[in-house]
């Protein structure tokens, strides 16, 4: 009896001969997707419409990473950053509605611009001409930025280190003489070796090596000098002193650029958009802060701002905007409607009211504050909004050097009268606290 024949080998050309033996089993089809390359990040991100495109890398100066590759920049006021959910996201607008008196809204704008200069970012100030515009005040705000205390402390530490290094590096007279003698001996030995060699190429090679080392050392020194030109650029939220102007050397690194718009730019939303569009940075450029100072009442800024933000988000441009408006200048229903539309166009909106315009002094509970900040709305990018702030109103606290936002905490009614632990009210429930004083607490 003859031995059974071996099965025919599978056909490499994929012909029908031996198709039943060469065809893979059904389990192979299930393992086929595992050998396919994983889907790209672009396809996965495009399937979700609410995920924003990636912004510039957080390695850019003054930025902090946020959701889905986006980045945050600081407003210059730490309490305002926490109110906005950690800072202002790129490709967003913060609207500050300033009051008639006080100037606290303008101080927030100064903080915002000073943070951009201290962080090594681009800063632009847009002023509006024509009737209702206030370009002179915009120039004044851009030129009266507060002092950066981080930069000052870094400069002082650098000076102290240089002084300490200079005092430690002073050699004694004996050490200096021995070092000079060793250098002279080394130079004479080298000259003797070069003379005995009689080959000029060795001397040229030695000189070339020294020149290359000097060039490389100079390049490293220039790189360190550029990185150390602004030692406070890596700080997210700087500390400023309102009583002193910004350092001239720091201001010269990234001075605010003034962009006055002609009255013809306010003719229509399209003309205003075309006037603002050239100011936007490219995708790979450093972040830019664009400050729009006091647009005239009834201007087409709401529609132009919506177009500008849509363009910036579509192309992932590293830009953030701050608009300072003055709703108290609205004198007609058209102006009020434009102010409402500007609120809707902005991503976040806060309103600042000063106590300086009150006919009567504020209650004693507000003696430590100069005004109130009302949170109108807080938004984000791509459907992701930060959590709601702890309160809708904050107290604006300011002294000679600082301005901050504080939660309103009202003391007991009899706290200023020195009545101990008793707090009396007008509620129907009277709860005794006990003790020798016999105090009571009313609800």
HELIX and SHEET records of a PDB file:
HELIX    1   1 UNK A   19  UNK A   22  1                                   4    
HELIX    2   2 UNK A   26  UNK A   32  1                                   7    
HELIX    3   3 UNK A   33  UNK A   35  5                                   3    
HELIX    4   4 UNK A   41  UNK A   46  1                                   6    
HELIX    5   5 UNK A   67  UNK A   69  5                                   3    
HELIX    6   6 UNK A   78  UNK A   83  1                                   6    
HELIX    7   7 UNK A  104  UNK A  118  1                                  15    
HELIX    8   8 UNK A  135  UNK A  143  1                                   9    
HELIX    9   9 UNK A  149  UNK A  169  1                                  21    
HELIX   10  10 UNK A  173  UNK A  197  1                                  25    
HELIX   11  11 UNK A  200  UNK A  227  1                                  28    
HELIX   12  12 UNK A  248  UNK A  253  1                                   6    
HELIX   13  13 UNK A  263  UNK A  266  5                                   4    
HELIX   14  14 UNK A  269  UNK A  277  1                                   9    
HELIX   15  15 UNK A  301  UNK A  314  1                                  14    
HELIX   16  16 UNK A  327  UNK A  329  5                                   3    
HELIX   17  17 UNK A  333  UNK A  345  1                                  13    
HELIX   18  18 UNK A  355  UNK A  357  5                                   3    
HELIX   19  19 UNK A  364  UNK A  366  5                                   3    
HELIX   20  20 UNK A  415  UNK A  417  5                                   3    
SHEET    1   A 3 UNK A  63  UNK A  65  0                                        
SHEET    2   A 3 UNK A  71  UNK A  73 -1                                        
SHEET    3   A 3 UNK A  88  UNK A  89 -1                                        
SHEET    1   B 9 UNK A 257  UNK A 261  0                                        
SHEET    2   B 9 UNK A 122  UNK A 128  1                                        
SHEET    3   B 9 UNK A 288  UNK A 293  1                                        
SHEET    4   B 9 UNK A 319  UNK A 325  1                                        
SHEET    5   B 9 UNK A  93  UNK A  97  1                                        
SHEET    6   B 9 UNK A 348  UNK A 354  1                                        
SHEET    7   B 9 UNK A 371  UNK A 377 -1                                        
SHEET    8   B 9 UNK A 393  UNK A 398 -1                                        
SHEET    9   B 9 UNK A 403  UNK A 407 -1                                        
SHEET    1   C 2 UNK A 146  UNK A 148  0                                        
SHEET    2   C 2 UNK A 240  UNK A 245 -1                                        
SHEET    1   D 2 UNK A 430  UNK A 434  0                                        
SHEET    2   D 2 UNK A 439  UNK A 442 -1                                        
END                                                                             
